[in-house]
């Protein structure tokens, strides 16, 4: 099943991630699990960049689901151009979406993915309303 990225989304970060020799599997292409790592790298970079790193004594993000659509095989050598988007802010949750291209093939999608994140109070282990500073990221 393919999950489509919505048209209504906001670009929040673009970054380049090197494809490492060790990212490949026995078939000579980047292992499928690494695509999820690339999605995680840019999502975490965005969260830290906006001051949204988890605080075990306070509040922070928890991923409740994630997906990846594998479109083309990434291969070494090269660099991945990752683009991070946000959308669908709710009371306690929001969605992130990421596209992966090669820097030497701009505009050619190799994968798309995303995650639903819930903002929680860690000591209470309960969802809480998105803070205003986080909600402002969707404007």
Secondary structure as UniProt FT lines:
FT   STRAND          10..18
FT   HELIX           21..23
FT   TURN            26..27
FT   HELIX           32..49
FT   TURN            50..51
FT   TURN            56..57
FT   STRAND          59..70
FT   STRAND          79..87
FT   STRAND          93..102
FT   TURN            103..104
FT   STRAND          105..121
FT   TURN            122..125
FT   STRAND          126..127
FT   HELIX           132..135
FT   HELIX           136..138
//
